[in-house]
Amino acid sequence: MRPLAVLRRGLMSPSGVVRIAAARAADARALGALARHRGVALVHSNTSVTLGGAAAARRARVPHVWHVREIYRDVPARALALHRRLLASADALPCVSSATRDELGLPRARVLHDGLATAPGRADRARARAALGLDEDAFVVALLGRISPWKGQDVLARALAEPALAARGAVGVIAGSAWRDEPEREDELRRLRTRLRLGDRLRIVGFRRDPENVFGAADVVVVPSTRPDPLPNAALEAGAAGCCVVASAHGGLTEIVSEGVTGRLVPPGDHRMLAAALAALADDPEQRRRLGEAAAQDIPHRFAPARLLDSLQALYDDLLGARNRSR
């Protein structure tokens, strides 16, 4: 076992580039040796995981697939240019969404949507609300995922403070926690709750191992990311569970949610538009039901794991077949 360096946004800086280069060299030596020893036919790496896959593939003289799972916005231009050059060295560049491919701007990149990792259920409404301590008659909006500056927890808080939702007594449930080294994110959210005088109308319940209860308790699930999300599982899983989803109209979310068909899309970061969309849904349970049912039919089909595996196998076959023909 050998721990591998991880490429994170925090490394996308001038000083981080030096650390990236050193880590990549160390990983390349170790992975290259392992690939040769095991007779590996192909190396498949991910932008959010290993750094040394490209060099390891070269050392082992095998094809390299670099799976792009990030949209790098707001990073230094030099660091981004270096990262694109590294990606361009791969034999294949599958991207998890069209938004990811378009942001990358490399001609050989292709779209290969992720499969739905889990088949989430949706618990009985009354039981789910009892588990979360929610009133049976409240209009409940849930947001699942890591608490961060760009996942939009603050947008939901501000939307709840808008008169349209305040008058309806709407309750927000935030299920998730911050990274261990960023505990201040949760503190900031609690301070915002206090400033907005939301009280129990904004419940911060932490990481939950029972998402089926969060889905079951929610009338609507929101994914209000303020920065483009490549292909967020939060939207995939909520829609597959039959929830009515309201999401930001950018990034991979527009490839998951079809406006007015399988959910609603709102301008990123616009808490007033989010509040208006939620207020309309609060008054229209039939629309919530229709959108949720449509999503439950659409998402498991379009993002089926079998489709991803078949596409990956076809990609591998093409690369290995071309390599064999060139010998």
Protein Blocks (a to p, Z undefined) as FASTA:
>chain_A
ZZdddddfklmcfklmmmmmmmmmmmmmmmmmmmmmnopabdcddfklcfklmmmmmmno
pacddddfbdcehiafklmmmmmmmmmmpmbdcdfbfklmmmnopakbccdddddfbacd
dddfklmmmmnopafkbccdddeddddfknommmmmmmmmpmklmmnopacddeddddfk
lmmmmmmmmmmmmmnonmjmlccebjafblmlmmmmpmbdcdfbfbdcfbafklmmmmmn
opacddddehjllmmpcghkloccddehiaklmmmmmmmmmmmmmlmmmmmmmmmmmmmm
mmgfklmmmmmmmmmmmmmmmmmmmZZ
